[in-house]
Amino acid sequence: MQNFTERGIDCPHCGHRIRITLDTSGGDQEFYDDCPACCNAIHLNLIIDSQHKTINLFVDADDEQIF
């Protein structure tokens, strides 16, 4: 599996299309990135499934998280 992959996502706040590069060498990750259009925080949750060789990326707004 490659260590870097690029994905297109939509900002959950304004719908702006964003291209992000993901580094999968660190395993599962949870991080935030700011939308370049509306400057709101985007919550990203990266889950790597080595068995099926897939990368799952979950995107939501900071205020949509359930604790």
Beta strands, then each sheet from edge to edge (+ up, - down):
strand 1: 4-10
strand 2: 17-23
strand 3: 29-34
strand 4: 41-49
strand 5: 54-61
sheet 1: 1+ 2-
sheet 2: 3+ 4- 5+
end
